[in-house]
Amino acid sequence: MDNVYKKIEVTGTSAKSMEEAVNQAVARAAQTIRHMRWFEVTEIRGAIEDNQVAQWQVTVKIGFALDD
């Protein structure tokens, strides 16, 4: 079946890990986007507090199929 796809860009955050930041982004997008198919990490950054990593910020593009 041929599909047409659209991509959105969102940034997830986590105090624990990059993986959790990605999961946060995907989970939040899933609340309003249907037919999600893939993600690609486009940027990784973080916040530093007291000379330690305090938060991971991961930007992902999420591809989803458009409805017919």
PQR file of N, CA, C, O and H, with PARSE charges and radii, in Angstrom:
ATOM      1  N   MET A   1       0.842  -1.178   0.000 -0.4000 1.5000
ATOM      2  CA  MET A   1       0.000   0.000   0.000 -0.0000 2.0000
ATOM      3  C   MET A   1       0.886   1.239   0.000  0.5500 1.7000
ATOM      4  O   MET A   1       1.828   1.330   0.786 -0.5500 1.4000
ATOM      5  N   ASP A   2       0.589   2.186  -0.873 -0.4000 1.5000
ATOM      6  CA  ASP A   2       1.341   3.434  -0.931 -0.0000 2.0000
ATOM      7  C   ASP A   2       0.788   4.405   0.091  0.5500 1.7000
ATOM      8  O   ASP A   2      -0.427   4.555   0.222 -0.5500 1.4000
ATOM      9  H   ASP A   2      -0.177   2.112  -1.511  0.4000 1.0000
ATOM     10  N   ASN A   3       1.686   5.070   0.819 -0.4000 1.5000
ATOM     11  CA  ASN A   3       1.297   6.047   1.825 -0.0000 2.0000
ATOM     12  C   ASN A   3       2.001   7.366   1.569  0.5500 1.7000
ATOM     13  O   ASN A   3       3.019   7.425   0.880 -0.5500 1.4000
ATOM     14  H   ASN A   3       2.672   4.948   0.712  0.4000 1.0000
ATOM     15  N   VAL A   4       1.445   8.412   2.132 -0.4000 1.5000
ATOM     16  CA  VAL A   4       2.100   9.713   2.175 -0.0000 2.0000
ATOM     17  C   VAL A   4       2.386   9.985   3.648  0.5500 1.7000
ATOM     18  O   VAL A   4       1.538   9.762   4.511 -0.5500 1.4000
ATOM     19  H   VAL A   4       0.618   8.365   2.692  0.4000 1.0000
ATOM     20  N   TYR A   5       3.593  10.469   3.917 -0.4000 1.5000
ATOM     21  CA  TYR A   5       4.027  10.674   5.293 -0.0000 2.0000
ATOM     22  C   TYR A   5       4.299  12.144   5.575  0.5500 1.7000
ATOM     23  O   TYR A   5       4.587  12.931   4.674 -0.5500 1.4000
ATOM     24  H   TYR A   5       4.283  10.650   3.216  0.4000 1.0000
ATOM     25  N   LYS A   6       4.199  12.480   6.830 -0.4000 1.5000
ATOM     26  CA  LYS A   6       4.539  13.818   7.314 -0.0000 2.0000
ATOM     27  C   LYS A   6       5.469  13.636   8.498  0.5500 1.7000
ATOM     28  O   LYS A   6       5.403  12.620   9.190 -0.5500 1.4000
ATOM     29  H   LYS A   6       3.964  11.840   7.562  0.4000 1.0000
ATOM     30  N   LYS A   7       6.342  14.619   8.739 -0.4000 1.5000
ATOM     31  CA  LYS A   7       7.228  14.568   9.892 -0.0000 2.0000
ATOM     32  C   LYS A   7       6.981  15.770  10.792  0.5500 1.7000
ATOM     33  O   LYS A   7       6.752  16.884  10.321 -0.5500 1.4000
ATOM     34  H   LYS A   7       6.396  15.444   8.177  0.4000 1.0000
ATOM     35  N   ILE A   8       7.031  15.523  12.083 -0.4000 1.5000
ATOM     36  CA  ILE A   8       6.998  16.599  13.057 -0.0000 2.0000
ATOM     37  C   ILE A   8       8.293  16.533  13.861  0.5500 1.7000
ATOM     38  O   ILE A   8       8.980  15.512  13.865 -0.5500 1.4000
ATOM     39  H   ILE A   8       7.217  14.618  12.466  0.4000 1.0000
ATOM     40  N   GLU A   9       8.615  17.620  14.533 -0.4000 1.5000
ATOM     41  CA  GLU A   9       9.820  17.661  15.361 -0.0000 2.0000
ATOM     42  C   GLU A   9       9.417  18.012  16.788  0.5500 1.7000
ATOM     43  O   GLU A   9       8.734  19.009  17.024 -0.5500 1.4000
ATOM     44  H   GLU A   9       8.057  18.449  14.530  0.4000 1.0000
ATOM     45  N   VAL A  10       9.844  17.191  17.727 -0.4000 1.5000
ATOM     46  CA  VAL A  10       9.553  17.426  19.145 -0.0000 2.0000
ATOM     47  C   VAL A  10      10.824  17.170  19.959  0.5500 1.7000
ATOM     48  O   VAL A  10      11.727  16.458  19.520 -0.5500 1.4000
ATOM     49  H   VAL A  10      10.399  16.382  17.535  0.4000 1.0000
ATOM     50  N   THR A  11      10.872  17.758  21.139 -0.4000 1.5000
ATOM     51  CA  THR A  11      12.007  17.559  22.030 -0.0000 2.0000
ATOM     52  C   THR A  11      11.518  16.975  23.344  0.5500 1.7000
ATOM     53  O   THR A  11      10.672  17.562  24.020 -0.5500 1.4000
ATOM     54  H   THR A  11      10.138  18.336  21.496  0.4000 1.0000
ATOM     55  N   GLY A  12      12.054  15.818  23.700 -0.4000 1.5000
ATOM     56  CA  GLY A  12      11.746  15.180  24.978 -0.0000 2.0000
ATOM     57  C   GLY A  12      12.850  15.471  25.974  0.5500 1.7000
ATOM     58  O   GLY A  12      14.001  15.690  25.596 -0.5500 1.4000
ATOM     59  H   GLY A  12      12.741  15.341  23.152  0.4000 1.0000
ATOM     60  N   THR A  13      12.496  15.471  27.242 -0.4000 1.5000
ATOM     61  CA  THR A  13      13.481  15.728  28.289 -0.0000 2.0000
ATOM     62  C   THR A  13      13.428  14.636  29.344  0.5500 1.7000
ATOM     63  O   THR A  13      12.396  13.999  29.555 -0.5500 1.4000
ATOM     64  H   THR A  13      11.561  15.292  27.549  0.4000 1.0000
ATOM     65  N   SER A  14      14.565  14.434  30.003 -0.4000 1.5000
ATOM     66  CA  SER A  14      14.639  13.457  31.081 -0.0000 2.0000
ATOM     67  C   SER A  14      15.839  13.769  31.959  0.5500 1.7000
ATOM     68  O   SER A  14      16.893  14.172  31.466 -0.5500 1.4000
ATOM     69  H   SER A  14      15.404  14.952  29.831  0.4000 1.0000
ATOM     70  N   ALA A  15      15.674  13.583  33.246 -0.4000 1.5000
ATOM     71  CA  ALA A  15      16.791  13.711  34.180 -0.0000 2.0000
ATOM     72  C   ALA A  15      17.604  12.428  34.237  0.5500 1.7000
ATOM     73  O   ALA A  15      18.702  12.412  34.793 -0.5500 1.4000
ATOM     74  H   ALA A  15      14.818  13.256  33.646  0.4000 1.0000
ATOM     75  N   LYS A  16      17.064  11.334  33.657 -0.4000 1.5000
ATOM     76  CA  LYS A  16      17.708  10.028  33.775 -0.0000 2.0000
ATOM     77  C   LYS A  16      18.592   9.651  32.589  0.5500 1.7000
ATOM     78  O   LYS A  16      19.748   9.274  32.779 -0.5500 1.4000
ATOM     79  H   LYS A  16      16.172  11.347  33.205  0.4000 1.0000
ATOM     80  N   SER A  17      18.051   9.748  31.342 -0.4000 1.5000
ATOM     81  CA  SER A  17      18.810   9.241  30.201 -0.0000 2.0000
ATOM     82  C   SER A  17      18.306   9.820  28.884  0.5500 1.7000
ATOM     83  O   SER A  17      17.220  10.393  28.801 -0.5500 1.4000
ATOM     84  H   SER A  17      17.112  10.054  31.187  0.4000 1.0000
ATOM     85  N   MET A  18      19.142   9.647  27.851 -0.4000 1.5000
ATOM     86  CA  MET A  18      18.738  10.042  26.501 -0.0000 2.0000
ATOM     87  C   MET A  18      17.570   9.184  26.025  0.5500 1.7000
ATOM     88  O   MET A  18      16.627   9.687  25.413 -0.5500 1.4000
ATOM     89  H   MET A  18      20.024   9.181  27.918  0.4000 1.0000
ATOM     90  N   GLU A  19      17.641   7.887  26.310 -0.4000 1.5000
ATOM     91  CA  GLU A  19      16.584   6.975  25.881 -0.0000 2.0000
ATOM     92  C   GLU A  19      15.235   7.378  26.480  0.5500 1.7000
ATOM     93  O   GLU A  19      14.215   7.364  25.791 -0.5500 1.4000
ATOM     94  H   GLU A  19      18.407   7.479  26.806  0.4000 1.0000
ATOM     95  N   GLU A  20      15.235   7.731  27.748 -0.4000 1.5000
ATOM     96  CA  GLU A  20      13.982   8.150  28.378 -0.0000 2.0000
ATOM     97  C   GLU A  20      13.470   9.461  27.771  0.5500 1.7000
ATOM     98  O   GLU A  20      12.260   9.656  27.651 -0.5500 1.4000
ATOM     99  H   GLU A  20      16.063   7.743  28.308  0.4000 1.0000
ATOM    100  N   ALA A  21      14.371  10.347  27.395 -0.4000 1.5000
ATOM    101  CA  ALA A  21      13.963  11.595  26.744 -0.0000 2.0000
ATOM    102  C   ALA A  21      13.272  11.302  25.414  0.5500 1.7000
ATOM    103  O   ALA A  21      12.262  11.927  25.091 -0.5500 1.4000
ATOM    104  H   ALA A  21      15.353  10.189  27.493  0.4000 1.0000
ATOM    105  N   VAL A  22      13.809  10.357  24.643 -0.4000 1.5000
ATOM    106  CA  VAL A  22      13.174   9.953  23.377 -0.0000 2.0000
ATOM    107  C   VAL A  22      11.806   9.346  23.664  0.5500 1.7000
ATOM    108  O   VAL A  22      10.826   9.677  22.996 -0.5500 1.4000
ATOM    109  H   VAL A  22      14.629   9.849  24.905  0.4000 1.0000
ATOM    110  N   ASN A  23      11.735   8.467  24.646 -0.4000 1.5000
ATOM    111  CA  ASN A  23      10.451   7.842  24.996 -0.0000 2.0000
ATOM    112  C   ASN A  23       9.431   8.883  25.423  0.5500 1.7000
ATOM    113  O   ASN A  23       8.253   8.759  25.089 -0.5500 1.4000
ATOM    114  H   ASN A  23      12.530   8.198  25.188  0.4000 1.0000
ATOM    115  N   GLN A  24       9.853   9.897  26.149 -0.4000 1.5000
ATOM    116  CA  GLN A  24       8.939  10.982  26.561 -0.0000 2.0000
ATOM    117  C   GLN A  24       8.391  11.706  25.333  0.5500 1.7000
ATOM    118  O   GLN A  24       7.195  11.984  25.254 -0.5500 1.4000
ATOM    119  H   GLN A  24      10.810   9.997  26.420  0.4000 1.0000
ATOM    120  N   ALA A  25       9.267  12.008  24.380 -0.4000 1.5000
ATOM    121  CA  ALA A  25       8.843  12.705  23.167 -0.0000 2.0000
ATOM    122  C   ALA A  25       7.838  11.877  22.370  0.5500 1.7000
ATOM    123  O   ALA A  25       6.808  12.390  21.934 -0.5500 1.4000
ATOM    124  H   ALA A  25      10.239  11.782  24.444  0.4000 1.0000
ATOM    125  N   VAL A  26       8.142  10.598  22.182 -0.4000 1.5000
ATOM    126  CA  VAL A  26       7.256   9.720  21.406 -0.0000 2.0000
ATOM    127  C   VAL A  26       5.921   9.528  22.123  0.5500 1.7000
ATOM    128  O   VAL A  26       4.866   9.558  21.490 -0.5500 1.4000
ATOM    129  H   VAL A  26       8.979  10.180  22.536  0.4000 1.0000
ATOM    130  N   ALA A  27       5.964   9.333  23.430 -0.4000 1.5000
ATOM    131  CA  ALA A  27       4.728   9.129  24.196 -0.0000 2.0000
ATOM    132  C   ALA A  27       3.831  10.361  24.133  0.5500 1.7000
ATOM    133  O   ALA A  27       2.613  10.239  24.006 -0.5500 1.4000
ATOM    134  H   ALA A  27       6.821   9.309  23.944  0.4000 1.0000
ATOM    135  N   ARG A  28       4.425  11.531  24.221 -0.4000 1.5000
ATOM    136  CA  ARG A  28       3.611  12.755  24.174 -0.0000 2.0000
ATOM    137  C   ARG A  28       3.022  12.957  22.784  0.5500 1.7000
ATOM    138  O   ARG A  28       1.855  13.328  22.656 -0.5500 1.4000
ATOM    139  H   ARG A  28       5.415  11.630  24.324  0.4000 1.0000
ATOM    140  N   ALA A  29       3.810  12.719  21.750 -0.4000 1.5000
ATOM    141  CA  ALA A  29       3.295  12.857  20.382 -0.0000 2.0000
ATOM    142  C   ALA A  29       2.162  11.871  20.130  0.5500 1.7000
ATOM    143  O   ALA A  29       1.209  12.190  19.419 -0.5500 1.4000
ATOM    144  H   ALA A  29       4.758  12.417  21.854  0.4000 1.0000
ATOM    145  N   ALA A  30       2.257  10.681  20.705 -0.4000 1.5000
ATOM    146  CA  ALA A  30       1.242   9.645  20.505 -0.0000 2.0000
ATOM    147  C   ALA A  30      -0.120  10.051  21.053  0.5500 1.7000
ATOM    148  O   ALA A  30      -1.134   9.462  20.678 -0.5500 1.4000
ATOM    149  H   ALA A  30       3.031  10.422  21.283  0.4000 1.0000
ATOM    150  N   GLN A  31      -0.162  11.036  21.923 -0.4000 1.5000
ATOM    151  CA  GLN A  31      -1.449  11.494  22.465 -0.0000 2.0000
ATOM    152  C   GLN A  31      -2.294  12.206  21.406  0.5500 1.7000
ATOM    153  O   GLN A  31      -3.519  12.257  21.520 -0.5500 1.4000
ATOM    154  H   GLN A  31       0.661  11.515  22.228  0.4000 1.0000
ATOM    155  N   THR A  32      -1.638  12.759  20.369 -0.4000 1.5000
ATOM    156  CA  THR A  32      -2.388  13.503  19.357 -0.0000 2.0000
ATOM    157  C   THR A  32      -2.108  13.071  17.929  0.5500 1.7000
ATOM    158  O   THR A  32      -2.825  13.483  17.017 -0.5500 1.4000
ATOM    159  H   THR A  32      -0.643  12.717  20.276  0.4000 1.0000
ATOM    160  N   ILE A  33      -1.084  12.251  17.706 -0.4000 1.5000
ATOM    161  CA  ILE A  33      -0.706  11.835  16.349 -0.0000 2.0000
ATOM    162  C   ILE A  33      -1.006  10.349  16.168  0.5500 1.7000
ATOM    163  O   ILE A  33      -0.655   9.526  17.013 -0.5500 1.4000
ATOM    164  H   ILE A  33      -0.501  11.917  18.446  0.4000 1.0000
ATOM    165  N   ARG A  34      -1.660  10.018  15.053 -0.4000 1.5000
ATOM    166  CA  ARG A  34      -1.940   8.617  14.731 -0.0000 2.0000
ATOM    167  C   ARG A  34      -0.962   8.118  13.679  0.5500 1.7000
ATOM    168  O   ARG A  34      -0.336   8.911  12.976 -0.5500 1.4000
ATOM    169  H   ARG A  34      -1.946  10.687  14.366  0.4000 1.0000
ATOM    170  N   HIS A  35      -0.835   6.827  13.576 -0.4000 1.5000
ATOM    171  CA  HIS A  35      -0.078   6.163  12.511 -0.0000 2.0000
ATOM    172  C   HIS A  35       1.414   6.514  12.516  0.5500 1.7000
ATOM    173  O   HIS A  35       2.030   6.618  11.456 -0.5500 1.4000
ATOM    174  H   HIS A  35      -1.343   6.183  14.147  0.4000 1.0000
ATOM    175  N   MET A  36       1.994   6.695  13.707 -0.4000 1.5000
ATOM    176  CA  MET A  36       3.433   6.979  13.773 -0.0000 2.0000
ATOM    177  C   MET A  36       4.203   5.751  13.294  0.5500 1.7000
ATOM    178  O   MET A  36       3.844   4.622  13.629 -0.5500 1.4000
ATOM    179  H   MET A  36       1.494   6.610  14.569  0.4000 1.0000
ATOM    180  N   ARG A  37       5.267   5.971  12.506 -0.4000 1.5000
ATOM    181  CA  ARG A  37       6.010   4.870  11.911 -0.0000 2.0000
ATOM    182  C   ARG A  37       7.486   4.848  12.295  0.5500 1.7000
ATOM    183  O   ARG A  37       8.052   3.766  12.450 -0.5500 1.4000
ATOM    184  H   ARG A  37       5.558   6.888  12.234  0.4000 1.0000
ATOM    185  N   TRP A  38       8.124   5.997  12.452 -0.4000 1.5000
ATOM    186  CA  TRP A  38       9.558   6.005  12.760 -0.0000 2.0000
ATOM    187  C   TRP A  38       9.932   7.296  13.481  0.5500 1.7000
ATOM    188  O   TRP A  38       9.163   8.257  13.528 -0.5500 1.4000
ATOM    189  H   TRP A  38       7.664   6.876  12.327  0.4000 1.0000
ATOM    190  N   PHE A  39      11.141   7.284  14.042 -0.4000 1.5000
ATOM    191  CA  PHE A  39      11.704   8.514  14.574 -0.0000 2.0000
ATOM    192  C   PHE A  39      13.176   8.578  14.196  0.5500 1.7000
ATOM    193  O   PHE A  39      13.817   7.553  13.962 -0.5500 1.4000
ATOM    194  H   PHE A  39      11.766   6.504  14.003  0.4000 1.0000
ATOM    195  N   GLU A  40      13.697   9.787  14.142 -0.4000 1.5000
ATOM    196  CA  GLU A  40      15.125   9.977  13.932 -0.0000 2.0000
ATOM    197  C   GLU A  40      15.612  11.052  14.899  0.5500 1.7000
ATOM    198  O   GLU A  40      15.002  12.115  15.021 -0.5500 1.4000
ATOM    199  H   GLU A  40      13.176  10.620  14.332  0.4000 1.0000
ATOM    200  N   VAL A  41      16.701  10.768  15.573 -0.4000 1.5000
ATOM    201  CA  VAL A  41      17.276  11.731  16.503 -0.0000 2.0000
ATOM    202  C   VAL A  41      18.021  12.783  15.694  0.5500 1.7000
ATOM    203  O   VAL A  41      18.884  12.449  14.881 -0.5500 1.4000
ATOM    204  H   VAL A  41      17.196   9.905  15.474  0.4000 1.0000
ATOM    205  N   THR A  42      17.693  14.046  15.911 -0.4000 1.5000
ATOM    206  CA  THR A  42      18.334  15.120  15.165 -0.0000 2.0000
ATOM    207  C   THR A  42      19.252  15.973  16.033  0.5500 1.7000
ATOM    208  O   THR A  42      20.131  16.664  15.518 -0.5500 1.4000
ATOM    209  H   THR A  42      16.992  14.318  16.571  0.4000 1.0000
ATOM    210  N   GLU A  43      19.051  15.928  17.346 -0.4000 1.5000
ATOM    211  CA  GLU A  43      19.866  16.757  18.224 -0.0000 2.0000
ATOM    212  C   GLU A  43      19.851  16.194  19.632  0.5500 1.7000
ATOM    213  O   GLU A  43      18.814  15.754  20.129 -0.5500 1.4000
ATOM    214  H   GLU A  43      18.337  15.367  17.765  0.4000 1.0000
ATOM    215  N   ILE A  44      21.009  16.212  20.266 -0.4000 1.5000
ATOM    216  CA  ILE A  44      21.123  15.818  21.674 -0.0000 2.0000
ATOM    217  C   ILE A  44      21.840  16.945  22.398  0.5500 1.7000
ATOM    218  O   ILE A  44      22.904  17.399  21.978 -0.5500 1.4000
ATOM    219  H   ILE A  44      21.852  16.570  19.863  0.4000 1.0000
ATOM    220  N   ARG A  45      21.244  17.381  23.480 -0.4000 1.5000
ATOM    221  CA  ARG A  45      21.883  18.392  24.315 -0.0000 2.0000
ATOM    222  C   ARG A  45      21.425  18.163  25.741  0.5500 1.7000
ATOM    223  O   ARG A  45      20.622  17.269  26.007 -0.5500 1.4000
ATOM    224  H   ARG A  45      20.380  17.012  23.821  0.4000 1.0000
ATOM    225  N   GLY A  46      21.926  18.959  26.642 -0.4000 1.5000
ATOM    226  CA  GLY A  46      21.520  18.781  28.026 -0.0000 2.0000
ATOM    227  C   GLY A  46      21.793  20.011  28.851  0.5500 1.7000
ATOM    228  O   GLY A  46      22.420  20.970  28.401 -0.5500 1.4000
ATOM    229  H   GLY A  46      22.578  19.686  26.426  0.4000 1.0000
ATOM    230  N   ALA A  47      21.305  19.955  30.065 -0.4000 1.5000
ATOM    231  CA  ALA A  47      21.511  21.033  31.020 -0.0000 2.0000
ATOM    232  C   ALA A  47      22.507  20.562  32.082  0.5500 1.7000
ATOM    233  O   ALA A  47      22.523  19.397  32.477 -0.5500 1.4000
ATOM    234  H   ALA A  47      20.795  19.176  30.430  0.4000 1.0000
ATOM    235  N   ILE A  48      23.322  21.493  32.520 -0.4000 1.5000
ATOM    236  CA  ILE A  48      24.322  21.194  33.543 -0.0000 2.0000
ATOM    237  C   ILE A  48      24.020  22.030  34.784  0.5500 1.7000
ATOM    238  O   ILE A  48      23.805  23.239  34.697 -0.5500 1.4000
ATOM    239  H   ILE A  48      23.309  22.440  32.198  0.4000 1.0000
ATOM    240  N   GLU A  49      24.009  21.374  35.922 -0.4000 1.5000
ATOM    241  CA  GLU A  49      23.846  22.046  37.212 -0.0000 2.0000
ATOM    242  C   GLU A  49      24.873  21.492  38.181  0.5500 1.7000
ATOM    243  O   GLU A  49      25.042  20.277  38.287 -0.5500 1.4000
ATOM    244  H   GLU A  49      24.184  20.392  35.992  0.4000 1.0000
ATOM    245  N   ASP A  50      25.547  22.362  38.876 -0.4000 1.5000
ATOM    246  CA  ASP A  50      26.570  21.950  39.846 -0.0000 2.0000
ATOM    247  C   ASP A  50      27.598  21.015  39.218  0.5500 1.7000
ATOM    248  O   ASP A  50      28.007  20.022  39.819 -0.5500 1.4000
ATOM    249  H   ASP A  50      25.411  23.349  38.790  0.4000 1.0000
ATOM    250  N   ASN A  51      28.008  21.353  37.995 -0.4000 1.5000
ATOM    251  CA  ASN A  51      29.032  20.593  37.267 -0.0000 2.0000
ATOM    252  C   ASN A  51      28.632  19.147  36.957  0.5500 1.7000
ATOM    253  O   ASN A  51      29.496  18.291  36.770 -0.5500 1.4000
ATOM    254  H   ASN A  51      27.677  22.160  37.506  0.4000 1.0000
ATOM    255  N   GLN A  52      27.339  18.877  36.904 -0.4000 1.5000
ATOM    256  CA  GLN A  52      26.854  17.538  36.561 -0.0000 2.0000
ATOM    257  C   GLN A  52      25.693  17.651  35.582  0.5500 1.7000
ATOM    258  O   GLN A  52      24.992  18.661  35.524 -0.5500 1.4000
ATOM    259  H   GLN A  52      26.636  19.572  37.056  0.4000 1.0000
ATOM    260  N   VAL A  53      25.515  16.577  34.813 -0.4000 1.5000
ATOM    261  CA  VAL A  53      24.377  16.543  33.888 -0.0000 2.0000
ATOM    262  C   VAL A  53      23.095  16.514  34.711  0.5500 1.7000
ATOM    263  O   VAL A  53      22.888  15.618  35.529 -0.5500 1.4000
ATOM    264  H   VAL A  53      26.085  15.757  34.861  0.4000 1.0000
ATOM    265  N   ALA A  54      22.242  17.501  34.486 -0.4000 1.5000
ATOM    266  CA  ALA A  54      20.988  17.600  35.232 -0.0000 2.0000
ATOM    267  C   ALA A  54      19.795  17.151  34.390  0.5500 1.7000
ATOM    268  O   ALA A  54      18.789  16.689  34.929 -0.5500 1.4000
ATOM    269  H   ALA A  54      22.410  18.229  33.821  0.4000 1.0000
ATOM    270  N   GLN A  55      19.908  17.286  33.076 -0.4000 1.5000
ATOM    271  CA  GLN A  55      18.779  16.938  32.217 -0.0000 2.0000
ATOM    272  C   GLN A  55      19.264  16.662  30.802  0.5500 1.7000
ATOM    273  O   GLN A  55      20.124  17.371  30.280 -0.5500 1.4000
ATOM    274  H   GLN A  55      20.725  17.660  32.638  0.4000 1.0000
ATOM    275  N   TRP A  56      18.706  15.632  30.189 -0.4000 1.5000
ATOM    276  CA  TRP A  56      18.926  15.326  28.786 -0.0000 2.0000
ATOM    277  C   TRP A  56      17.792  15.940  27.984  0.5500 1.7000
ATOM    278  O   TRP A  56      16.635  15.899  28.401 -0.5500 1.4000
ATOM    279  H   TRP A  56      18.007  15.056  30.613  0.4000 1.0000
ATOM    280  N   GLN A  57      18.127  16.511  26.829 -0.4000 1.5000
ATOM    281  CA  GLN A  57      17.140  17.071  25.913 -0.0000 2.0000
ATOM    282  C   GLN A  57      17.428  16.477  24.542  0.5500 1.7000
ATOM    283  O   GLN A  57      18.483  16.730  23.959 -0.5500 1.4000
ATOM    284  H   GLN A  57      19.067  16.544  26.491  0.4000 1.0000
ATOM    285  N   VAL A  58      16.494  15.689  24.027 -0.4000 1.5000
ATOM    286  CA  VAL A  58      16.700  14.997  22.752 -0.0000 2.0000
ATOM    287  C   VAL A  58      15.596  15.411  21.780  0.5500 1.7000
ATOM    288  O   VAL A  58      14.407  15.227  22.044 -0.5500 1.4000
ATOM    289  H   VAL A  58      15.637  15.484  24.500  0.4000 1.0000
ATOM    290  N   THR A  59      16.017  15.968  20.662 -0.4000 1.5000
ATOM    291  CA  THR A  59      15.072  16.371  19.627 -0.0000 2.0000
ATOM    292  C   THR A  59      14.964  15.243  18.604  0.5500 1.7000
ATOM    293  O   THR A  59      15.969  14.728  18.115 -0.5500 1.4000
ATOM    294  H   THR A  59      16.982  16.117  20.447  0.4000 1.0000
ATOM    295  N   VAL A  60      13.727  14.873  18.293 -0.4000 1.5000
ATOM    296  CA  VAL A  60      13.467  13.810  17.328 -0.0000 2.0000
ATOM    297  C   VAL A  60      12.472  14.289  16.287  0.5500 1.7000
ATOM    298  O   VAL A  60      11.591  15.103  16.565 -0.5500 1.4000
ATOM    299  H   VAL A  60      12.910  15.292  18.690  0.4000 1.0000
ATOM    300  N   LYS A  61      12.635  13.762  15.082 -0.4000 1.5000
ATOM    301  CA  LYS A  61      11.620  13.923  14.054 -0.0000 2.0000
ATOM    302  C   LYS A  61      10.845  12.618  14.040  0.5500 1.7000
ATOM    303  O   LYS A  61      11.429  11.534  14.017 -0.5500 1.4000
ATOM    304  H   LYS A  61      13.350  13.100  14.856  0.4000 1.0000
ATOM    305  N   ILE A  62       9.529  12.734  14.056 -0.4000 1.5000
ATOM    306  CA  ILE A  62       8.659  11.558  14.062 -0.0000 2.0000
ATOM    307  C   ILE A  62       7.868  11.550  12.754  0.5500 1.7000
ATOM    308  O   ILE A  62       7.191  12.519  12.411 -0.5500 1.4000
ATOM    309  H   ILE A  62       9.056  13.614  14.075  0.4000 1.0000
ATOM    310  N   GLY A  63       7.971  10.429  12.034 -0.4000 1.5000
ATOM    311  CA  GLY A  63       7.242  10.279  10.780 -0.0000 2.0000
ATOM    312  C   GLY A  63       5.951   9.521  11.002  0.5500 1.7000
ATOM    313  O   GLY A  63       5.913   8.529  11.729 -0.5500 1.4000
ATOM    314  H   GLY A  63       8.521   9.642  12.313  0.4000 1.0000
ATOM    315  N   PHE A  64       4.890  10.000  10.366 -0.4000 1.5000
ATOM    316  CA  PHE A  64       3.605   9.318  10.492 -0.0000 2.0000
ATOM    317  C   PHE A  64       2.871   9.362   9.164  0.5500 1.7000
ATOM    318  O   PHE A  64       3.042  10.284   8.367 -0.5500 1.4000
ATOM    319  H   PHE A  64       4.921  10.806   9.775  0.4000 1.0000
ATOM    320  N   ALA A  65       2.052   8.348   8.948 -0.4000 1.5000
ATOM    321  CA  ALA A  65       1.266   8.242   7.711 -0.0000 2.0000
ATOM    322  C   ALA A  65       0.031   9.139   7.807  0.5500 1.7000
ATOM    323  O   ALA A  65      -0.650   9.177   8.831 -0.5500 1.4000
ATOM    324  H   ALA A  65       1.913   7.599   9.596  0.4000 1.0000
ATOM    325  N   LEU A  66      -0.237   9.848   6.731 -0.4000 1.5000
ATOM    326  CA  LEU A  66      -1.439  10.685   6.690 -0.0000 2.0000
ATOM    327  C   LEU A  66      -2.665   9.812   6.421  0.5500 1.7000
ATOM    328  O   LEU A  66      -2.585   8.805   5.717 -0.5500 1.4000
ATOM    329  H   LEU A  66       0.317   9.817   5.899  0.4000 1.0000
ATOM    330  N   ASP A  67      -3.792  10.216   6.992 -0.4000 1.5000
ATOM    331  CA  ASP A  67      -5.031   9.492   6.745 -0.0000 2.0000
ATOM    332  C   ASP A  67      -5.428   9.608   5.276  0.5500 1.7000
ATOM    333  O   ASP A  67      -5.098  10.584   4.601 -0.5500 1.4000
ATOM    334  H   ASP A  67      -3.857  11.034   7.564  0.4000 1.0000
ATOM    335  N   ASP A  68      -6.149   8.583   4.792 -0.4000 1.5000
ATOM    336  CA  ASP A  68      -6.649   8.632   3.407 -0.0000 2.0000
ATOM    337  C   ASP A  68      -7.716   9.680   3.260  0.5500 1.7000
ATOM    338  O   ASP A  68      -8.253   9.865   2.168 -0.5500 1.4000
ATOM    339  H   ASP A  68      -6.417   7.791   5.339  0.4000 1.0000
TER
END
